[in-house]
C-alpha cells in the first residue's frame, strides 16, 4: 500500500472514536431539544442508563481485546444509547 493510503487509514483510526462520540452527543441533544417545552416531563426510556452501562462494558471489552480503549468507549456508548432508547420505562 502507498504511504498516502496508510496516512488515511491512520487518520480514520484516530478520528473514528471522536466521530462516534459526536454522533452520540448530537442524538442526546436532539432528544433533549424535543422536550424543552415540557420542563416537568422526564425521559420515558432508558437511554442514559443504557449509555452508562454500554460505556462500562465497552471499556471492559476494549481493554480485554488489547489496547482499544477509545474504540470500546465510543462503540459502547453508541450501542448502549441505541438499545436503551428502544426500552420504554413503565409508569410508576
N, C-alpha and C positions, 0 to 999 in steps of 0.2 A: 504494500500500500504506500501511497505517496505521503509525504510529510504534511501536506495540506489536509488530507483526509484524516490523518491522525490528530491534527490540531482540532478539527471539527468534532471528532469523537470525544476528545478530551474536554472540549468546551461543553458538549451536551452532558457528559457525565458530571461535570462540576455544576452546571446550571439546573439540571433536572429537579433536584430536591427543592430548590428555591421556587421553581415554576409551580410545582405541586402545592407547596405551602401557599403561594399566591392565589391559586385556584380555590383552595380551602377557605382562605380569608375572604375572597370575593363571594363565595357561596354563603358564608356566615353573615356578611354584610348585607347581602340581598335578602336573606331571611329576616334579619332584624329590621330592615327597611320596610318590609311589608307590614309589620306590626307597630310602626311608630305612632299611629293614631290611637291604638288601643294600649294605653300605658299599663293598665291592670291585667292585660291578657298575657299569660305565660305561654311558652312553647309547649305544644301538646305532643312532643316526640322526644326521643332520647338522643338527639344529635350531639349535645355537649358531652353526655356520658359516654356515648359511643366513640367520640373523638378522643376522649381521655384514655379509655381502655385500649383503643386502637393504637394510640401513641405508645403506651407502655408495651403492648405486645409487639409492635413494630420495632421498637428499640431492642427488645429481647431477641427477636428473630434476626435483626441486622447484626447484632453482636455475635450471636451463635454461628452465623454463616461466615463470619470473617469481619473485616473492617468496613462494614456497610451501615454504620450508624445513621448517617444522614438519609440514606435511601429508606431504611426501616422506619425512621421517624416520619418522613414525608408520606410514604405509602400507607403507614399505619393510621395516621391522622385522616387521610383521604378515605380509606376504606371504612374506618370507624364512623366517620361523619355520614358517609353514604348509607351504611347499614342502620345506624341509629336514627336517621331521618325517616326511614320507612317503618319503624316500630312506633306505633302510637301509644301515648300514655292513656290509662283509664282514669276517668273522673273519680275522685275520692269522695 
